[in-house]
Structures are given as structure tokens and as C-alpha cells.
Amino acid sequence: MRIVIAGAHGQIAQQLGTRLAARGDEVVGLVRNPDHVGVLAELGVQAVVRDLESAAVDAVAGDLAGADAVVFAAGAGPGSGTDRKDTVDRAAAVLLADAAERAGVRRYVLVSSMGVDAVRDGATPAGVDEGFVAYLRAKLAAEEDVLARPGLDVSVLRPGALTDDAPTGRVELARSVARGSVPRADVADVLAALLQRGGGGEVLELVAGSQPVAEAVATRAS
């Protein structure tokens, strides 16, 4: 498979790229910073420098030419302001979907976040700082946009709190799960399995659990 990862220098994305390349997939990583090209090359990922906050749809569609799937794993990051939460976590995800449709790529996997339902219908959850609320709103808006597109086969993955713990290979994956944490490495394994399985039209929450990743993905709840 030829798989394009947006935000390929991120922590989850690097682990995903490593796994995909190791199993023989052709992996292309979109990055904003030219300094990250060499890092990705060492992982077996072909880097394309593309700033999704300013790129034209046609340019990104060109990057996706011949791809079997795209993954949106980009993020503005915890130190960014509320404006960039919108331009990256929402608008860049929408741009990637526009480009995927133009390039004829149906499979689209969006890395989102647990907690987005707390801001649905304009709600503001108590005790959550402004920046994180903006992040959740951006992620929810991105989900709603891409899931509504009949031209895309979309899987939305909502991980819980991310950790740098070693992977366990065991998770809980369903439409709704209790709040919890999950190692980034296990998130990458789930993403790799979702891409291999195909499908779409699903929103899945993910935390650490007891079910092997392959089994969890094969029996996931839609």
C-alpha cells in the first residue's frame, strides 16, 4: 500500500511510519519543517515538505497521487494558541480531505481525541482550560466534516490520554469506552491495523485494555 501521513514528524506518526515501512508499505510523510526530512528518511518514510496551513488543495492532491490511504495525524501542539488549534486541527484536516477527494483516495483515517463529545452543541465542559476546549472543538469539527463525505471511507480514532510507556499490545477499542490512558506505541499499532483492514464510517475510542490489538480491530464496534 502507498500511505500518506500528514503531520508525519509527530510522536504517534513517527511510530506509525516506522511500522508501515517495516511491513513493506510505501510511506509518504507530509511535514512543515524541512529539518524533519532527514529524521523521516531514517525511518523509511519519504518526506514531502508541505505546510497544510497555507497549501492549496491542488498541491496537496498532487502529494496524494497514487495513494491507497491518508492519515491525518497533525496537530498544533500544546503550546499553540486557540487560532492554530483551528487552522491545524480542523482546517488542515479538512484540506487533506478535500485533497483526498480530488486525488481519488477514498481511505481516510483521522486521529482525534477522547472528550470531543463534551463540546458538542457548543457546550463548554467545566474545569477545562480554554486552549483544550478550543482543541476539542477543532477536532469535533474536523470529525463532522470528514465523516459527512460520501466520497471518503473514514475511520476516526479517539485515543485517551497519551503516554510514552512501552507498548502492551493490548487495548480497549469501541465506540465508547471509559476514560483512560494509552501508550502512543499502541495507538500506532491500532492505526496500522485499521489501515490494513480497511473499512470506514466508524468512530472508535481507544484506551489501554486486555484485548490484543489485532483482535480488537477485527471485532471493533461500529
Backbone as JSON, one array per atom type, in Angstrom:
{
  "sequence": "MRIVIAGAHGQIAQQLGTRLAARGDEVVGLVRNPDHVGVLAELGVQAVVRDLESAAVDAVAGDLAGADAVVFAAGAGPGSGTDRKDTVDRAAAVLLADAAERAGVRRYVLVSSMGVDAVRDGATPAGVDEGFVAYLRAKLAAEEDVLARPGLDVSVLRPGALTDDAPTGRVELARSVARGSVPRADVADVLAALLQRGGGGEVLELVAGSQPVAEAVATRAS",
  "N": [[0.83, -1.2, 0.0], [0.36, 2.3, -0.58], [0.76, 4.89, 1.53], [-0.09, 7.98, 2.87], [0.95, 10.18, 5.33], [-0.12, 12.86, 7.16], [1.43, 15.36, 9.05], [3.69, 13.98, 9.79], [5.95, 13.99, 11.4], [5.18, 13.94, 14.0], [4.82, 12.38, 17.28], [3.23, 10.0, 17.49], [2.83, 9.62, 14.76], [5.43, 9.18, 13.75], [5.99, 6.7, 14.87], [3.99, 5.2, 13.68], [4.7, 5.48, 10.95], [7.16, 4.11, 10.96], [6.28, 1.49, 11.52], [4.63, 0.94, 9.32], [6.42, 1.15, 7.16], [8.15, -0.92, 7.83], [6.58, -3.16, 7.4], [6.42, -3.2, 4.72], [4.97, -1.3, 3.32], [4.66, 1.59, 1.2], [5.55, 4.64, 2.31], [4.65, 7.97, 2.68], [5.41, 11.06, 4.06], [3.98, 14.04, 5.11], [5.32, 17.09, 6.02], [5.9, 20.15, 7.78], [8.27, 21.41, 8.39], [11.41, 21.66, 6.94], [13.65, 20.63, 8.2], [12.91, 18.21, 9.23], [12.98, 16.27, 7.35], [15.21, 14.55, 7.08], [15.04, 13.06, 9.44], [12.71, 11.56, 9.04], [13.49, 10.1, 6.8], [15.32, 8.31, 7.87], [13.59, 6.61, 9.11], [12.46, 5.27, 7.08], [10.57, 6.63, 5.68], [9.32, 8.61, 3.11], [9.72, 11.96, 2.83], [7.71, 14.84, 2.28], [7.78, 18.24, 1.95], [5.33, 20.25, 3.11], [3.2, 22.73, 4.0], [0.34, 22.57, 5.64], [-1.26, 24.56, 6.57], [-1.2, 26.59, 4.78], [-1.17, 25.6, 2.24], [-2.33, 24.95, -1.14], [-5.22, 23.21, -2.35], [-4.85, 21.71, -4.71], [-2.09, 21.31, -4.74], [-1.66, 19.66, -2.52], [-3.25, 17.52, -3.28], [-1.69, 16.58, -5.36], [0.43, 15.57, -3.89], [-0.79, 13.36, -2.87], [-1.22, 11.65, -4.94], [-1.79, 8.51, -6.35], [-1.98, 7.25, -3.9], [-3.17, 4.84, -1.5], [-4.34, 5.3, 0.9], [-4.86, 7.88, 3.37], [-3.63, 9.49, 6.3], [-4.52, 11.58, 8.89], [-2.57, 13.0, 11.13], [-1.65, 15.28, 12.19], [-1.07, 18.12, 14.36], [-1.6, 21.11, 16.23], [-0.28, 21.31, 18.61], [0.53, 21.43, 22.18], [1.51, 23.92, 23.02], [0.45, 25.86, 21.41], [-1.67, 28.61, 20.3], [-5.24, 29.4, 20.47], [-6.1, 30.05, 17.89], [-4.45, 28.6, 16.14], [-5.18, 26.06, 16.83], [-7.53, 25.84, 15.44], [-6.71, 26.31, 12.75], [-4.95, 24.22, 12.25], [-5.79, 21.73, 13.58], [-8.43, 21.55, 12.76], [-8.88, 22.93, 10.15], [-6.7, 22.05, 8.55], [-7.11, 19.31, 8.53], [-9.51, 19.21, 7.13], [-8.66, 20.29, 4.69], [-6.94, 18.23, 3.88], [-8.82, 16.24, 3.46], [-10.29, 17.37, 1.36], [-8.28, 17.34, -0.58], [-7.81, 14.59, -0.77], [-10.22, 13.68, -1.85], [-10.06, 14.97, -4.33], [-7.84, 13.73, -5.4], [-8.73, 11.19, -5.66], [-8.56, 9.37, -3.56], [-9.92, 7.21, -1.36], [-9.74, 6.13, 1.27], [-9.5, 7.32, 4.51], [-8.06, 8.19, 7.48], [-8.52, 9.59, 10.58], [-6.88, 10.98, 13.25], [-8.13, 11.71, 16.27], [-9.51, 12.76, 19.36], [-10.34, 11.56, 22.6], [-13.08, 12.88, 24.45], [-14.18, 14.83, 22.84], [-16.92, 14.83, 22.56], [-17.8, 16.26, 24.71], [-17.9, 18.9, 24.02], [-19.85, 19.15, 22.21], [-22.58, 20.62, 20.4], [-21.97, 23.19, 21.21], [-21.34, 23.14, 23.9], [-19.52, 23.86, 26.94], [-17.2, 22.33, 28.76], [-16.86, 22.0, 32.29], [-14.08, 23.1, 34.24], [-12.08, 22.8, 32.35], [-9.35, 24.02, 30.53], [-9.11, 26.95, 28.4], [-7.59, 26.6, 26.06], [-7.58, 23.82, 25.66], [-10.27, 23.32, 25.33], [-10.67, 24.68, 22.92], [-9.13, 23.06, 21.28], [-10.57, 20.61, 21.44], [-12.96, 21.45, 20.25], [-12.07, 22.01, 17.66], [-11.21, 19.47, 16.82], [-13.63, 18.04, 16.93], [-15.12, 19.42, 14.99], [-13.61, 18.8, 12.74], [-13.97, 16.02, 12.62], [-16.77, 15.9, 12.13], [-16.92, 17.1, 9.62], [-15.35, 15.41, 7.87], [-16.53, 12.9, 8.18], [-18.98, 13.25, 7.03], [-18.67, 13.03, 4.33], [-19.48, 11.43, 1.44], [-17.7, 10.5, -0.44], [-15.5, 9.5, 0.84], [-13.99, 6.91, 2.77], [-14.07, 6.79, 5.99], [-12.29, 6.47, 9.0], [-12.39, 7.33, 12.34], [-10.24, 7.78, 14.98], [-10.16, 7.97, 18.41], [-7.98, 8.46, 20.74], [-7.32, 7.96, 24.29], [-5.8, 9.62, 27.11], [-2.47, 10.27, 26.29], [0.53, 8.39, 26.6], [4.07, 7.79, 27.08], [4.75, 5.23, 27.61], [5.96, 1.83, 27.32], [4.79, -0.24, 24.63], [1.93, -2.33, 25.11], [0.47, -3.97, 23.54], [-2.12, -4.58, 23.96], [-5.45, -3.52, 24.14], [-8.4, -1.46, 24.67], [-11.0, -1.01, 22.55], [-13.6, 0.63, 21.14], [-16.86, 1.99, 20.29], [-17.53, 3.63, 22.4], [-15.72, 4.12, 25.33], [-14.6, 3.82, 28.76], [-12.94, 6.58, 30.36], [-9.4, 6.84, 30.11], [-5.91, 5.99, 29.77], [-3.4, 5.54, 27.19], [-0.6, 4.01, 25.66], [1.41, 5.75, 23.26], [2.64, 4.13, 21.39], [0.95, 1.9, 21.22], [-1.27, 3.14, 20.12], [-0.26, 3.71, 17.58], [0.02, 1.09, 16.63], [-2.66, 0.29, 16.5], [-3.63, 2.09, 14.57], [-2.12, 1.23, 12.34], [-3.19, -1.32, 12.02], [-5.87, -0.71, 11.46], [-5.59, 0.54, 8.99], [-4.69, -1.57, 7.43], [-6.85, -3.28, 7.54], [-8.93, -1.87, 6.35], [-12.18, -0.51, 5.5], [-14.44, 1.79, 7.1], [-16.43, 4.71, 8.04], [-16.66, 4.83, 10.8], [-16.35, 5.6, 14.31], [-14.09, 5.4, 16.8], [-13.13, 4.86, 20.13], [-10.21, 4.71, 22.19], [-8.3, 3.08, 24.62], [-5.9, 1.78, 26.98], [-6.08, -1.74, 27.49], [-7.29, -5.13, 27.63], [-7.48, -6.67, 25.37], [-5.93, -8.15, 22.56], [-4.36, -6.15, 20.02], [-4.8, -6.77, 17.23], [-7.05, -8.43, 17.37], [-8.86, -6.71, 18.62], [-9.21, -4.73, 16.68], [-10.26, -6.25, 14.61], [-12.72, -6.97, 15.65], [-13.97, -4.65, 16.22], [-16.36, -2.22, 17.47], [-18.83, -0.66, 15.57]],
  "CA": [[0.0, 0.0, 0.0], [1.0, 3.62, -0.51], [0.03, 5.59, 2.58], [0.42, 9.33, 3.12], [0.69, 10.62, 6.7], [0.01, 14.3, 7.4], [1.96, 15.54, 10.41], [4.46, 12.74, 9.92], [7.03, 14.09, 12.38], [4.62, 13.8, 15.35], [5.28, 11.19, 18.0], [2.47, 8.83, 17.02], [3.04, 9.47, 13.32], [6.73, 8.56, 13.51], [5.89, 5.27, 15.19], [3.17, 4.6, 12.63], [5.51, 5.39, 9.74], [8.13, 3.02, 11.15], [5.59, 0.21, 11.41], [4.16, 0.73, 7.94], [7.58, 0.89, 6.31], [8.69, -2.24, 8.17], [5.76, -4.24, 6.83], [6.55, -3.15, 3.27], [4.19, -0.24, 2.69], [5.33, 2.8, 0.74], [5.04, 5.66, 3.23], [4.98, 9.36, 2.39], [5.09, 11.9, 5.2], [3.89, 15.48, 4.9], [5.86, 17.83, 7.16], [6.01, 21.59, 7.54], [9.64, 21.84, 8.65], [12.39, 20.92, 6.14], [14.61, 19.95, 9.07], [12.41, 16.9, 9.62], [13.09, 15.35, 6.22], [16.21, 13.53, 7.38], [14.52, 12.19, 10.52], [11.78, 10.61, 8.44], [14.23, 9.21, 5.9], [15.9, 7.25, 8.7], [12.5, 5.69, 9.48], [11.94, 4.64, 5.88], [9.44, 7.43, 5.22], [9.67, 9.63, 2.13], [9.14, 13.21, 3.31], [7.34, 15.93, 1.38], [7.59, 19.47, 2.73], [4.06, 20.85, 2.73], [2.56, 23.41, 5.12], [-1.1, 22.41, 5.43], [-1.97, 25.79, 6.96], [-1.16, 27.56, 3.69], [-1.1, 24.93, 0.95], [-3.5, 24.86, -2.0], [-5.76, 21.85, -2.46], [-4.24, 21.02, -5.84], [-0.73, 20.91, -4.38], [-1.75, 18.51, -1.63], [-3.76, 16.42, -4.1], [-0.54, 16.04, -6.06], [1.19, 14.76, -2.94], [-1.55, 12.15, -2.58], [-1.41, 10.89, -6.18], [-1.43, 7.1, -6.27], [-2.08, 6.72, -2.54], [-4.3, 3.98, -1.13], [-4.94, 5.81, 2.13], [-4.23, 9.02, 4.02], [-3.81, 9.56, 7.75], [-4.29, 12.91, 9.44], [-2.01, 12.89, 12.48], [-1.05, 16.57, 12.51], [-1.67, 18.84, 15.48], [-0.94, 22.38, 16.53], [0.58, 21.12, 19.76], [0.04, 22.01, 23.44], [1.95, 25.29, 23.24], [-0.12, 26.75, 20.4], [-2.84, 29.38, 20.68], [-6.52, 28.89, 20.01], [-6.23, 30.23, 16.45], [-3.78, 27.49, 15.44], [-5.99, 24.85, 17.04], [-8.49, 25.79, 14.35], [-6.08, 26.23, 11.42], [-4.28, 22.93, 12.08], [-6.57, 20.55, 13.98], [-9.66, 21.47, 11.96], [-8.79, 23.33, 8.74], [-5.75, 21.21, 7.81], [-7.77, 18.02, 8.33], [-10.47, 19.42, 6.06], [-7.87, 20.43, 3.46], [-6.48, 16.91, 3.48], [-9.99, 15.54, 2.92], [-10.53, 17.95, 0.03], [-7.24, 16.85, -1.49], [-8.02, 13.16, -0.97], [-11.31, 13.54, -2.82], [-9.59, 15.4, -5.65], [-6.86, 12.75, -5.89], [-9.38, 9.89, -5.79], [-8.16, 8.49, -2.45], [-11.12, 7.06, -0.52], [-9.49, 5.75, 2.68], [-9.05, 8.49, 5.29], [-8.04, 7.91, 8.91], [-8.34, 10.82, 11.33], [-6.54, 10.84, 14.67], [-8.87, 12.74, 17.01], [-9.25, 12.74, 20.8], [-11.44, 11.36, 23.52], [-13.53, 14.11, 25.09], [-14.78, 15.8, 21.93], [-18.37, 14.9, 22.76], [-18.08, 17.21, 25.79], [-18.1, 20.24, 23.47], [-20.88, 19.08, 21.17], [-23.68, 21.59, 20.51], [-21.49, 24.41, 21.84], [-21.13, 23.0, 25.35], [-18.2, 24.15, 27.48], [-17.04, 21.49, 29.95], [-16.33, 22.68, 33.48], [-12.75, 22.75, 34.68], [-11.18, 22.55, 31.22], [-8.81, 25.31, 30.14], [-9.58, 27.47, 27.12], [-6.85, 26.02, 24.96], [-8.0, 22.45, 25.41], [-11.62, 23.41, 24.79], [-10.51, 25.03, 21.5], [-8.63, 21.85, 20.64], [-11.68, 19.67, 21.31], [-13.91, 21.98, 19.26], [-11.47, 21.84, 16.34], [-11.24, 18.05, 16.49], [-15.01, 17.66, 16.66], [-15.5, 19.99, 13.7], [-12.93, 18.01, 11.71], [-14.69, 14.75, 12.55], [-18.07, 16.08, 11.5], [-16.72, 17.4, 8.21], [-14.87, 14.29, 7.05], [-17.47, 11.78, 8.25], [-20.15, 13.56, 6.21], [-18.3, 12.98, 2.91], [-19.72, 10.1, 0.86], [-16.58, 10.09, -1.27], [-14.4, 9.02, 1.67], [-14.2, 5.85, 3.75], [-13.4, 7.44, 7.11], [-12.2, 5.94, 10.36], [-11.93, 8.3, 13.34], [-9.71, 7.14, 16.18], [-10.08, 8.9, 19.54], [-7.22, 7.91, 21.87], [-7.38, 8.6, 25.58], [-4.58, 10.35, 27.48], [-1.33, 9.61, 25.67], [1.72, 8.2, 27.42], [5.25, 7.27, 26.38], [5.03, 3.9, 28.13], [6.2, 0.79, 26.33], [3.53, -0.82, 24.16], [1.48, -3.58, 25.73], [-0.17, -4.8, 22.53], [-3.48, -4.89, 24.39], [-6.2, -2.27, 24.19], [-9.86, -1.48, 24.62], [-11.34, -0.25, 21.35], [-15.04, 0.54, 20.9], [-17.48, 3.28, 20.02], [-17.41, 4.42, 23.63], [-15.02, 3.42, 26.41], [-14.34, 4.66, 29.93], [-11.73, 7.38, 30.24], [-8.17, 6.16, 30.5], [-4.72, 6.37, 29.01], [-2.92, 4.53, 26.24], [0.72, 4.35, 25.1], [1.43, 6.17, 21.85], [3.03, 2.99, 20.56], [-0.24, 1.09, 20.97], [-2.09, 3.9, 19.17], [0.32, 3.47, 16.26], [-0.31, -0.27, 16.22], [-4.08, 0.27, 16.11], [-3.74, 2.78, 13.28], [-1.58, 0.35, 11.3], [-4.15, -2.41, 11.82], [-7.04, -0.14, 10.79], [-5.24, 0.77, 7.58], [-4.58, -2.86, 6.77], [-8.17, -3.89, 7.47], [-9.85, -1.12, 5.51], [-13.46, -0.18, 6.11], [-14.73, 3.2, 7.22], [-17.7, 5.07, 8.63], [-16.63, 4.45, 12.21], [-15.69, 6.43, 15.31], [-13.65, 4.45, 17.8], [-12.33, 5.36, 21.25], [-9.1, 3.78, 22.45], [-7.51, 3.17, 25.84], [-5.24, 0.52, 27.3], [-7.06, -2.75, 27.87], [-6.85, -6.52, 27.72], [-7.67, -7.37, 24.1], [-4.84, -7.92, 21.6], [-4.69, -5.13, 19.03], [-5.38, -7.34, 16.01], [-8.39, -8.91, 17.7], [-9.7, -5.54, 18.9], [-9.54, -4.07, 15.41], [-11.11, -7.15, 13.83], [-14.05, -7.09, 16.25], [-14.33, -3.33, 16.72], [-17.78, -1.82, 17.41], [-19.05, 0.47, 14.66]],
  "C": [[0.87, 1.25, 0.0], [0.15, 4.46, 0.44], [0.71, 6.92, 2.84], [-0.02, 9.74, 4.53], [0.9, 12.12, 6.79], [0.41, 14.51, 8.86], [2.9, 14.41, 10.76], [5.59, 12.79, 10.92], [6.5, 13.98, 13.82], [5.0, 12.47, 15.97], [4.54, 9.92, 17.57], [2.78, 8.58, 15.56], [4.39, 8.83, 13.01], [6.67, 7.06, 13.79], [5.03, 4.54, 14.15], [3.98, 4.43, 11.35], [6.53, 4.26, 9.81], [7.48, 1.67, 10.95], [5.15, -0.08, 9.97], [5.32, 0.41, 7.01], [8.14, -0.5, 6.57], [7.87, -3.37, 7.58], [5.7, -4.15, 5.3], [5.69, -2.13, 2.57], [5.1, 0.88, 2.21], [4.73, 3.96, 1.53], [5.57, 7.02, 2.85], [4.54, 10.2, 3.58], [5.08, 13.37, 4.84], [4.34, 16.19, 6.16], [5.98, 19.31, 6.78], [7.47, 22.05, 7.58], [10.63, 21.02, 7.82], [13.42, 20.17, 6.98], [14.18, 18.54, 9.44], [12.55, 15.85, 8.52], [14.06, 14.21, 6.54], [15.75, 12.56, 8.45], [13.6, 11.13, 9.92], [12.49, 9.63, 7.51], [14.84, 8.05, 6.67], [14.86, 6.22, 9.12], [11.96, 4.93, 8.28], [10.75, 5.36, 5.29], [9.95, 8.51, 4.26], [8.97, 10.93, 2.51], [8.84, 14.16, 2.16], [7.1, 17.16, 2.24], [6.33, 20.17, 2.23], [3.41, 21.44, 3.98], [1.05, 23.39, 4.89], [-1.91, 23.61, 5.92], [-2.02, 26.79, 5.8], [-1.23, 26.92, 2.3], [-2.42, 24.99, 0.19], [-3.93, 23.41, -2.12], [-5.07, 21.08, -3.57], [-2.83, 20.52, -5.51], [-0.76, 19.67, -3.49], [-2.29, 17.3, -2.38], [-2.63, 15.78, -4.9], [0.31, 15.16, -5.17], [0.52, 13.41, -2.7], [-1.72, 11.24, -3.81], [-0.92, 9.45, -6.01], [-1.54, 6.48, -4.9], [-3.3, 5.82, -2.39], [-5.02, 4.5, 0.1], [-4.17, 7.03, 2.61], [-4.55, 8.98, 5.5], [-3.57, 11.0, 8.18], [-3.86, 12.76, 10.89], [-1.35, 14.19, 12.9], [-1.76, 17.2, 13.7], [-0.9, 20.11, 15.75], [-0.02, 22.27, 17.73], [0.11, 21.88, 20.99], [0.44, 23.46, 23.66], [1.34, 26.3, 22.29], [-1.33, 27.48, 20.94], [-4.11, 28.81, 20.08], [-6.69, 29.02, 18.5], [-5.61, 29.05, 15.7], [-4.47, 26.16, 15.72], [-6.98, 24.72, 15.88], [-7.79, 25.59, 13.0], [-5.38, 24.89, 11.19], [-5.25, 21.78, 12.36], [-7.9, 20.44, 13.24], [-9.37, 21.71, 10.48], [-7.82, 22.45, 7.95], [-6.34, 19.82, 7.57], [-8.79, 18.09, 7.2], [-9.76, 19.56, 4.71], [-7.41, 19.07, 2.96], [-7.63, 16.09, 2.89], [-10.35, 16.06, 1.53], [-9.54, 17.39, -0.99], [-7.41, 15.36, -1.77], [-9.13, 12.93, -1.99], [-10.84, 13.9, -4.23], [-8.63, 14.39, -6.25], [-7.47, 11.35, -6.05], [-8.96, 8.89, -4.74], [-9.35, 8.39, -1.49], [-10.8, 6.87, 0.96], [-8.86, 6.91, 3.43], [-9.17, 8.12, 6.77], [-7.67, 9.19, 9.65], [-8.03, 10.5, 12.78], [-7.18, 12.01, 15.41], [-8.53, 12.63, 18.49], [-10.51, 12.34, 21.56], [-11.81, 12.72, 24.13], [-14.22, 15.08, 24.16], [-16.29, 15.9, 22.1], [-18.75, 15.91, 23.85], [-18.32, 18.63, 25.27], [-19.16, 20.25, 22.37], [-22.0, 20.07, 21.46], [-23.27, 22.84, 21.29], [-21.24, 24.33, 23.32], [-19.69, 23.34, 25.73], [-18.02, 23.35, 28.77], [-16.4, 22.26, 31.1], [-14.91, 22.18, 33.78], [-11.75, 22.46, 33.58], [-10.67, 23.89, 30.7], [-9.19, 25.66, 28.72], [-8.89, 26.82, 25.93], [-7.3, 24.61, 24.63], [-9.44, 22.4, 24.88], [-11.55, 23.74, 23.29], [-10.03, 23.83, 20.71], [-9.76, 20.84, 20.41], [-12.69, 20.15, 20.26], [-13.36, 21.78, 17.84], [-11.52, 20.38, 15.91], [-12.65, 17.59, 16.16], [-15.46, 18.18, 15.29], [-14.86, 19.22, 12.55], [-13.63, 16.67, 11.53], [-15.99, 14.9, 11.76], [-17.94, 16.34, 10.0], [-16.37, 16.15, 7.41], [-15.84, 13.12, 7.07], [-18.68, 12.0, 7.34], [-19.87, 13.41, 4.71], [-18.52, 11.58, 2.34], [-18.58, 9.6, -0.01], [-15.41, 9.55, -0.49], [-14.87, 7.87, 2.56], [-13.39, 6.23, 4.99], [-13.43, 6.58, 8.35], [-11.67, 7.05, 11.25], [-11.47, 7.53, 14.56], [-9.52, 8.2, 17.26], [-9.3, 8.25, 20.69], [-7.53, 8.66, 23.16], [-6.09, 9.37, 25.85], [-3.35, 9.58, 27.0], [-0.15, 9.53, 26.61], [2.87, 7.71, 26.54], [5.65, 5.91, 26.92], [5.3, 2.93, 26.99], [4.87, 0.19, 25.88], [3.2, -2.11, 24.89], [0.89, -4.53, 24.69], [-1.59, -5.17, 22.87], [-4.23, -3.6, 24.66], [-7.68, -2.54, 24.44], [-10.27, -0.52, 23.52], [-12.82, -0.46, 21.06], [-15.58, 1.92, 20.62], [-17.4, 4.19, 21.24], [-16.75, 3.57, 24.71], [-14.84, 4.38, 27.58], [-13.03, 5.4, 29.75], [-10.52, 6.61, 30.75], [-7.02, 6.66, 29.65], [-4.33, 5.23, 28.08], [-1.54, 4.95, 25.74], [0.62, 4.76, 23.63], [1.78, 5.01, 20.93], [1.85, 2.09, 20.26], [-1.21, 1.81, 20.03], [-1.58, 3.66, 17.75], [0.0, 2.08, 15.75], [-1.77, -0.38, 15.78], [-4.28, 0.95, 14.77], [-3.25, 1.89, 12.14], [-2.56, -0.77, 10.99], [-5.41, -1.91, 11.11], [-6.78, 0.07, 9.31], [-5.18, -0.54, 6.81], [-5.95, -3.5, 6.57], [-9.08, -3.19, 6.49], [-11.14, -0.81, 6.24], [-13.69, 1.31, 6.12], [-16.1, 3.43, 7.83], [-17.79, 4.78, 10.1], [-15.91, 5.49, 13.05], [-15.37, 5.51, 16.47], [-12.81, 5.15, 18.87], [-11.35, 4.27, 21.67], [-8.42, 4.09, 23.77], [-6.8, 1.83, 26.02], [-6.29, -0.47, 27.79], [-6.46, -4.14, 27.88], [-6.93, -7.28, 26.41], [-6.5, -7.12, 23.17], [-5.28, -6.98, 20.49], [-5.37, -5.72, 17.8], [-6.81, -7.8, 16.24], [-9.34, -7.75, 17.93], [-10.13, -4.85, 17.62], [-10.48, -4.95, 14.6], [-12.54, -7.19, 14.34], [-14.58, -5.76, 16.74], [-15.82, -3.08, 16.59], [-17.9, -0.63, 16.49], [-20.03, 1.43, 15.27]]
}
